[in-house]
Amino acid sequence: MSVSILIVDDSPEDREVLRRTLAEFPGEEIATYEASDEASCLMRLHELRHINCVLLDYSLPGRDGLKALSGIFSINPDLAVVMITGYGSEHIAVEAMKLGAQDYLSKSMITADNLQRAIVNATERTEMRRKIREQQESLQSFAHVLVHDLRSPLRSIRTAIDGLIEDLPGEVLTDNSEILDFVLDGAERVDSLIVALEGYTQVDGEQNRFAVVDLNLQVDAVRANLMVDLKAQNARLVSSGELPTIYCSAPQIGQLIQNIVSNGIKYNRSEVPEVRISARQTETHWLIEFSDNGIGIEANSLNRIFDPFHRLHRDQEFDGTGLGLATCKKIAERHNGSLYCRSEVGVGSVFTLALPALPE
């Protein structure tokens, strides 16, 4: 196996140690290249597009290796990076992994076995990440085809049925009204499913558009969006106390809130459907709770409600696509959080969104 490795370290002695250690790898052809600082590293990566892995020293002249990572990934986002440091700090390791490095190794721990293991782990993880990204891009392209190519025929079907309803004689229309309604309803449900599927597949593409967001403003926006539904069902959306400010994708969190609130109103037979939103903080997370007075969920169904396309009710009871909660769970996970539910039939449900708290 042929591997090209760029060693980035300001110490000639340390570069020599790494080069000799790489030469001990059994059964592999190792081509090594060197750079002494961030600028020469980036220049090398521009010149040598076949580099498989970068061994990046944390301590670089004038700029630490963590800050150099962004420049490296701007040239090649699929490059494997192993952070090398003499400090042996777990904090550095964690920060390096957060910024995209695939593995970490202290200089005091460098042996042929340890270094080879770190490089193999890094390259395998990078390849897996590349494949996942390609699958996500393929899925998003599929969703684009669904929305832009399949919705057009559906619009034509609805237009044709509307034309028939206008042109058919009254007696014929009466005799066939059930069939026409069935076709229109089917077209509407397929259209809703296509839109929901697009939203589900697009969650991954939004992960880097994060900002500090006030959840109180997000709830106000959801209340405005659902104004018609709230009035039609005599429903209430209530905030209990101030909600926190979090680091998130505002459109995604807004979508999650709206999906859960919509479900709390829809799956509800109370005279006054209500969804109440509150928040409490743990040492590391904010717990955002959505409590409703709806129909509730059977205990044996709670572990399936977040599965894509899984529905607990027939269309005749409650309409839906089976993707609303699946999308919510996916959004929570993309924010390094979680979403879970507890419920009692006939009493209501409580959905809890756990999100990392902003550092003070």
N, C-alpha and C positions, 0 to 999 in steps of 0.2 A: 504494500500500500504506500502510495506517494503522498506526502503531506508537506505543504509549504507553510512555514511559521515565521512570523515577524516578532522579534524580541525587542521590546521597547524599555530601555533602562539607561539612566545616565551614568551608571557605573560600568566601565569596561570589564572590571573583574567579575561583576555579577553576570554580565552578558556572556562572558567566557564560561562561567559555571553552568549556565543554562544550555549553552551550545554543547558542552561536553556531556551533560546529562541527556540531552536529546539524542546524541550519537549512540547512547547505550540502548536505545529502544530496539528490541529484537524484531527482525522481519519487516522493518519499515524503512522506506527511503525518505529521509528528512532533509528538506531544503530549508536552510535558515537564512534569514535576512535580519538586519539590525537597524535600530534608530535610537537616538539618544534623548530625544525630547518630543513634545507633541507635534511641532511643526514638521520635523523630519519623518515622524510616524505617518502623518497625513500625506506627505509627499510620496512616501514609499507606497502607501495604499493606492494612491492615484496611478502610480507607475506599474505596480504589481497586482493586477486584478485577480491573479490565481491564488492569492494568500488564503489559506483555510482557517488559520487561527492566529490571534495576537496574544502574546504573553506580555501583559501591560503592568509595569511597575507603578505602584501607588504614588511613590515619591518622585516626581519629575521636576526639573528646574522651573521655578516660577509658577507652576500650575500642577495640582495633583491629578493623578490618573483618573479619578472620578469625573473631573471636569472635561477630560479628554475624550471620554466615552461618547459624548454627543457628536463630536466631530468624526469619530471613527464610524459611527452608525449612519451618519449623513452620507458617507461615501459608500458603505456597504451595510445595509440593515441586517443582512443574513450572515454576518461575520461572527465566528466564535471568538469570545474574549475570555481569557483567564486572568484575573487580577492577582498580581504578585506583590507582596509587601513584606517588609522586615518587621512591621509592628505586631502582626498577629492579632489585630483587633477584630472582634466579632462585629462591632459596629460598622467597620469599613466593609466587611464581607456583606453584611445586610444591605448597605447602601449601594454597593457595586451590583448586587443582584437586582435591586430595584431599578437601577438605571440600565440594565440590559446585559451585564456580564453573566456568563453562564456558570462560572465556577471561580473558586478563590483558593489560593495556596500561599501559606507563609513561607518565606525563604528558609526558615529554620527547618521546615518539614520537607524540603525538596529532595526527593530521591527519584531514580528512574521510574520506579513503579508508581509513586504518587503523582509525578508529573504526567506520565502517560495516561493514568486514570483520569486526571483533570482534563487533559486535552480531548480524550475520547468522549468524556461526559459532555464537554462543551460543544464539540462538533455534532454529537448526536442530538443534543437539545436544540441546537440551531437548525439542524435539518428538520426536526419535528416541527419547530415553530414555522419554518418556511412552508412545509406541507399544509399546516393548519391555515396559514394565511392564504395560500392558494385555494384551499377548499372554501374558505370564507368568501374570497373574491368570486369563485365560481357560483356559490350559493347566491350572492348578491346580484350577479349577472342573471341568474335564473329568475330571481324576484323581479328584476327590471323587465325581463321578457313577459313575465306574468302580468305585471301592471300595465305595460304599454302595448302589448300585443293581444292579450286575452281580454282585457276590459273593453276594447273597441268592439269586438263581436257582441259582447254582452249589451253594450249600449245600443247596437243595431237591433238586437232582439227586443229590448224594451221599447225602442221607438216603433218597431213594426207592430208590436202588440198594442201599443197606445193608438196607432193608426187604425188597426182593426176595430178596436173598441169604439172609435169615433165613427167609422164607416159602416159597421154592421147594423142591419135592421134591428129594432128593439127586441123582437121576438127571438131572433137568432142569438142576439147578445145575451138575453136572459137564459136561453137553453145552454149556452156555452160559457157562462160567466165563471163557473167553478174551474173549468180547464184553463181559461185565460188567467185567472187569479193564481192558479198553481204555477203556470209558466213564469209569470211576473215575480212571484215570490221566490221561485227557484233561482231566477237570474239575480235577484237582489241578494240572496244568501251567498251565491258564488262570488258576487262582486265584493261583498263584505269579507269573505274568506281570503280573497286575493289581497285586499288591502291589509288585513291582519297578518298574512304571511309575509308581505313586504316589510312590515314593521318588525316582525320577529327576526328576519334575516339581517336587518340593517343595524341591529343593536351593537354588534361587534365593531362596526366601522366608526362608531362615535366615541370610542374609549379615550382618545387623547384630547377631546374638546372639553376639558374639565375647567371649572372655575369655582370661586367661592360663591355659594348660592344661599339666599335666605329662603327657607322652606315656607315661611309665612306668605311670601309673595307668590310662591308656586301654588299654594292652596287657594289664594285669591284668584289666580288665573284659572285654576280648575273650576272653581265656583262659577266664574263668568262663562266658561266654556259649556258647563252643564246647566246653565240657567233654565233653559227650556225644559229639560228633563226633570229638574227639581220642581218646577212649578207644575208640570203635568201630573206628577205623582205626589204632590203635596209633601215633598221630601225636604230634609234639612241636612246641610253639611256644617258641622260645628267644630271649631278648634278649641280645645281645652288648654288654655295657657299659651305662652309663647313657644313657638317651634324653633329649633336651632338653625344655625348657619353651618353648612357642610361644604366639602369640596366634592363636586360632582359635575356630571353633564346635565345642565338644566333641562333640555328637551326630554332626555330619558327619564329623569326623576319626575318631571311633570307628567309624562306618559304613564309611569308606574302609579302615581297618585290617582290620576284620572281613571285608570283601569280598575283599581281597587274600589274607588268610590262608586263608579258606575255599577260594578257588581253588587255592592252593598245596597244600592237603590233598586236594582233590577230583581235580584233574588230576594224579594221582600214582599210580604203580604200584610204588613202593618198598616194601620190607618195613616200613620205619619212615619214613613221610612226615615231612618236617621243614620248617618255615619259620623262618628265622633273621632277626631284626630288629636292625639296627645303625644308627648315625648318625655322620656326620662333618660338619664345618662349613667353609664357605668364607667369604670376606670378607663376603658379604651374605646367605647362605642356609644352612639346614640341609638336608642330603641324608639322607633316611631310606630305608634299603635293606631290601627284603624278598626274601631269597634262599630258593629252595626247591629240592628235589631231585626235581622232578616230571618230566613227560613232555617238557617243553620246547615251543617254538613254532617253526615253520618261519620262516626269515628273510623270505620273501615275504609272510608273514601279519602281521608285527609292526606294519605301518602301518595295519592294519584292526582290531586287537583292541579298540580303544577306540570303535569305531563302534557306535551304538545298534542292537540286534537282530542284530548280526553274530555268528555262532557258527562255530567251527572244527570242531565235532564234532556228530555226530548224537545224538539223545536216547537211542538204544540204547547209546551209548558212555558219555556223560556228560550228566546232565540239567542244565538251565540255562535262563535267559531271554534272554541276550544283552544284559542291561542292567547287569550288575554292574560291569564295568570302565568302561563309559560313564558311570555314576554317579560312579565314583571320579575319573575325569578331570574331570568337571564340578565336583566338590567342590574338587579341586586348583586349578582355574582361579578359582573363587570366592574362594580364599584368596591370589590373586596368585601362585600357584605353578604347578608343572607336574608331570606324571607320565609317565614313559617306561619302556621295558622293553628289556632285552637278554636273549637266550635262546639255548640250544643244545639241539637235539633229543636226547633221551635223557639229558641231563645236568641240566637245570633252567632256571629263569628267575630274573632279578633285576629287580624293579620298584623304581624310584627315585622317591621323592616329594621334590621340591624346594620348600621353604617359606621365606619371609622370616624371618631371625633377629631376635629381639627386640633392640632397641638396648641397649647396656650402660650 
